[in-house]
Structure formats: C-alpha cells, structure tokens
Amino acid sequence: MSKHALIIIDIQNDYFPGGKWTLDGADRAADNAASILAATRSKGDLVVHVRHESESSDAPFFTPGSNGAQIHPKVTPLANEPVVLKHKVNAFLNTELKTVLDQHEIEAVTVIGSMSHVCIDAFTRAAADFGYNATVIHDACATRDLEFNGVSVPAAQVHAAYMASLAFAYAQVISTTDYLAGNTRDAAI
C-alpha cells in the first residue's frame, strides 16, 4: 500500500467569475475538487494546497497580496494542511513541495486544479519524472479557450488534448465519480 497525497493546484479566486482570468467550468471543477478533498480528509491522507502568486504587480492575474491570488473558499485549507507558494508554472520548481512529499514518504499523488494545459500538465509530468504514481481527476480541473497562430481552440478541446497526453504516458486520468468509487490503479488511493 502506497502513501498518498492529494495535491490541489491553483484553485484561486481569479479563475472564477468576477476574477481577472476566468476559466471555463471553474465552478463545476471546484465542486468536484471539494468532493475529492472531503473524501481525502476523511481517509486521513495528506492534502497539499498549491497557491500561485505572481512576482509582479503588473501580472494579468494572481497579483501579490490580492484577493484574486487567494485560495477559493470551496477548497479552503485546514490549519494542518500545507500550503505551498509558487511563482512558476511547475509546482516543484523553487518550492518546498518535493520536501513536503518526501517528509511524508508519499509514493502516489492525485492532482486537481487549474489550469489543465499549464500547471496541471507541468506538475503531473514532473511528478511522474520524480517517480510518483500520478492520478489526475479530469473533471476537477479547468482551463480556458486558447489561440495559437490564428487558430482558436475551445477550452473543452484544450482540456481534452492535455488530458489525453497525460493519460498516454504520465498518469491515470479518471473522473471524480470513478475516483470516489475507488476505481483507480492504486488501491491505496
């Protein structure tokens, strides 16, 4: 049986309606995240919150000290749950995240949060490279429409492309329903 941690990445106010960088389906993803968080807490597994804050007050979102950079109330950390502050896309880069996981002898991680195509992707790939058994709960993650080279890509397609890529080589990618029902590769999760 492996030691498991839930990693909640960047479920922060700026991503919700009224915020500076609204994501498609942020509320729905956060509701699923809240269900996963409650189940994880009831099992006594480690929960680690990751909060992104820009280093510049000129940033388009998550500006230092702003309400938008705060963790959304749907997934408010408990006093005993670590909150890792990051300034880069990859939650492991220049943070204490790896140290926290190692101190708890974590072997398996489940990730939820935002944005699917950036921070969730970067965390999951790095976690796999570090040897963690990774699971992504796809409907507890959110993203937004993108544009590249004159091509508009709807959020649903952005999300699907990144989840397909992660599922191919980096993680088990499943729904909230399957996760809560225990339909995972790792019985410890």
C-alpha positions as CSV (number, residue, x, y, z in Angstrom):
1,M,0.0,0.0,0.0
2,S,1.5,3.3,-1.0
3,K,1.3,6.6,0.9
4,H,-1.0,9.0,-0.9
5,A,-1.3,12.8,-1.1
6,L,-3.9,15.0,-2.7
7,I,-2.4,18.0,-4.5
8,I,-4.7,20.9,-5.1
9,I,-3.2,23.3,-7.6
10,D,-4.2,26.9,-8.1
11,I,-7.9,26.8,-7.3
12,Q,-7.8,30.5,-6.7
13,N,-10.3,33.4,-6.9
14,D,-9.0,35.0,-10.1
15,Y,-10.1,31.9,-12.0
16,F,-13.8,32.2,-11.1
17,P,-16.5,34.5,-12.5
18,G,-15.6,38.1,-11.5
19,G,-11.9,37.3,-11.3
20,K,-9.2,38.5,-13.6
21,W,-8.7,35.3,-15.6
22,T,-12.0,33.3,-15.7
23,L,-11.8,29.7,-16.6
24,D,-14.4,27.7,-18.4
25,G,-16.1,25.4,-15.9
26,A,-14.2,26.7,-12.9
27,D,-17.2,26.3,-10.5
28,R,-18.0,22.8,-11.7
29,A,-14.4,21.7,-11.4
30,A,-14.1,23.3,-7.9
31,D,-17.3,21.5,-6.8
32,N,-15.7,18.2,-7.8
33,A,-12.5,19.2,-6.1
34,A,-14.4,19.9,-2.9
35,S,-15.9,16.3,-3.0
36,I,-12.4,14.8,-3.5
37,L,-11.0,17.0,-0.8
38,A,-13.7,15.9,1.7
39,A,-13.1,12.2,0.8
40,T,-9.3,12.6,1.2
41,R,-9.7,14.3,4.5
42,S,-12.0,11.5,5.8
43,K,-9.3,8.9,4.9
44,G,-6.6,10.9,6.7
45,D,-4.4,11.3,3.6
46,L,-2.1,14.2,3.2
47,V,-3.6,17.2,1.5
48,V,-1.2,19.8,0.0
49,H,-2.6,23.1,-1.4
50,V,-0.5,24.9,-4.0
51,R,-1.1,28.7,-4.4
52,H,0.3,30.6,-7.3
53,E,1.3,34.3,-6.8
54,S,2.9,36.4,-9.5
55,E,6.1,38.1,-8.7
56,S,5.0,41.4,-10.3
57,S,2.1,43.7,-9.5
58,D,1.8,44.1,-13.3
59,A,0.8,40.5,-13.8
60,P,-2.6,39.8,-15.5
61,F,-3.8,37.8,-12.6
62,F,-2.7,36.4,-9.2
63,T,-1.1,39.7,-8.3
64,P,0.8,39.8,-5.0
65,G,-1.4,40.3,-1.9
66,S,-4.7,40.4,-4.0
67,N,-7.9,38.7,-3.2
68,G,-7.7,37.1,-6.6
69,A,-4.5,35.3,-5.6
70,Q,-6.2,33.7,-2.5
71,I,-7.4,30.1,-2.5
72,H,-11.1,29.8,-3.4
73,P,-13.5,29.1,-0.4
74,K,-14.7,25.8,-2.0
75,V,-11.3,24.3,-1.1
76,T,-10.1,26.3,1.9
77,P,-7.1,24.7,3.6
78,L,-7.3,23.5,7.1
79,A,-4.7,24.7,9.6
80,N,-2.8,21.4,9.5
81,E,-2.7,21.2,5.6
82,P,0.5,22.6,4.0
83,V,0.1,25.5,1.6
84,V,3.0,25.7,-0.9
85,L,3.5,29.1,-2.5
86,K,4.8,29.0,-6.1
87,H,5.8,31.7,-8.6
88,K,6.4,29.4,-11.6
89,V,4.2,27.0,-13.6
90,N,5.8,23.9,-12.2
91,A,4.7,23.5,-8.5
92,F,8.0,21.7,-7.8
93,L,10.2,24.5,-9.2
94,N,11.8,26.6,-6.4
95,T,9.2,25.4,-3.8
96,E,9.2,23.1,-0.8
97,L,6.7,20.7,-2.4
98,K,9.1,17.8,-3.0
99,T,10.4,18.2,0.5
100,V,6.9,18.0,2.0
101,L,6.1,14.9,0.0
102,D,9.3,13.3,0.9
103,Q,8.9,14.0,4.6
104,H,5.6,12.2,4.5
105,E,7.1,9.3,2.4
106,I,4.5,9.9,-0.4
107,E,4.5,7.5,-3.2
108,A,1.2,8.3,-5.0
109,V,-0.3,11.7,-5.8
110,T,-3.7,12.8,-7.1
111,V,-3.9,16.2,-8.7
112,I,-6.8,18.5,-9.2
113,G,-7.0,22.2,-10.0
114,S,-6.1,24.7,-12.7
115,M,-5.1,25.3,-15.5
116,S,-5.2,21.9,-17.3
117,H,-2.9,23.0,-20.0
118,V,-0.3,24.7,-17.8
119,C,0.1,24.0,-14.1
120,I,-1.7,20.6,-14.0
121,D,0.3,19.4,-17.0
122,A,3.6,20.6,-15.6
123,F,3.0,19.2,-12.1
124,T,1.9,15.8,-13.5
125,R,4.9,15.4,-15.8
126,A,7.3,16.4,-13.0
127,A,5.6,14.1,-10.5
128,A,5.9,11.1,-12.9
129,D,9.6,12.0,-13.5
130,F,10.2,12.0,-9.8
131,G,8.7,8.5,-9.6
132,Y,5.3,9.3,-8.0
133,N,2.3,7.2,-9.1
134,A,0.2,10.0,-10.5
135,T,-3.6,10.3,-11.0
136,V,-5.4,13.3,-12.5
137,I,-9.1,13.8,-11.9
138,H,-10.0,15.4,-15.2
139,D,-13.4,16.9,-14.2
140,A,-11.8,18.5,-11.1
141,C,-9.6,20.6,-13.4
142,A,-10.4,23.6,-15.5
143,T,-8.9,25.6,-18.3
144,R,-9.9,28.3,-20.9
145,D,-10.0,28.9,-24.6
146,L,-6.7,29.4,-26.3
147,E,-5.4,30.9,-29.5
148,F,-2.3,29.8,-31.4
149,N,-1.1,31.1,-34.8
150,G,-4.5,32.4,-35.7
151,V,-6.4,29.2,-34.6
152,S,-8.9,29.5,-31.8
153,V,-9.1,26.4,-29.6
154,P,-12.1,26.0,-27.3
155,A,-11.5,25.1,-23.7
156,A,-13.0,21.7,-24.0
157,Q,-10.6,20.8,-26.8
158,V,-7.6,22.3,-24.9
159,H,-8.6,20.2,-21.8
160,A,-9.2,17.0,-23.8
161,A,-5.8,17.3,-25.6
162,Y,-3.9,17.7,-22.4
163,M,-5.7,15.0,-20.5
164,A,-5.2,12.6,-23.5
165,S,-1.5,13.4,-23.4
166,L,-1.1,12.9,-19.7
167,A,-3.1,9.6,-19.9
168,F,-0.9,8.3,-22.6
169,A,2.4,8.4,-20.7
170,Y,2.3,10.2,-17.3
171,A,-0.8,9.4,-15.2
172,Q,-4.0,7.7,-14.7
173,V,-6.7,10.2,-15.8
174,I,-10.2,9.5,-14.4
175,S,-13.4,11.2,-13.4
176,T,-14.5,12.3,-9.9
177,T,-17.1,9.6,-9.9
178,D,-14.6,6.8,-10.6
179,Y,-12.1,8.2,-8.1
180,L,-14.7,8.4,-5.3
181,A,-15.9,4.9,-6.2
182,G,-12.3,3.6,-5.8
183,N,-11.9,2.7,-9.4
184,T,-8.2,3.5,-9.5
185,R,-5.0,1.6,-10.3
186,D,-3.7,2.0,-6.8
187,A,-5.9,0.6,-4.0
188,A,-4.3,3.0,-1.5
189,I,-5.9,5.9,-3.3
